[in-house]
Amino acid sequence: MNTQDVISTVTALFIVGMIWLRTRMQYPRRGHNRLQLARAGRIYFAAAAALLVVGWLVAPALGRVIWPATNATPTLMRVVWFLATYYVFILVHRVLKTNGFEVFKST
């Protein structure tokens, strides 16, 4: 694994952590109850992970198609994809909450 792959891996893990943290902060604890992932939450994070994996594979080629004249590295394209994933999942979470689905439930 080269240095660029390590940077991309760390970035992807950071994005998963940021999605987790941001989503988790939207659900306050009630009393001494713990928060656990609801069924919608498991699907939500599986979809986030799947989108990150797709980005790992597709982003470098997509970057070359969109910006053929640039000399952008695969790492840059992956990082852009990962950041876009973070912002997309902010919107996905808002849609879920608006429709009454909870990512975390209090036990």
Secondary structure, DSSP 8 states (H G I E B T S, - for coil): --HHHHHHHHHHHHHHHHHHHHHHTTS---TT--EEE-HHHHHHHHHHHHHHHHHHHHHHHHHHHH-TTS---HHHHHHHHHHHHHHHHHHHHHHHHHTT--SEEE-
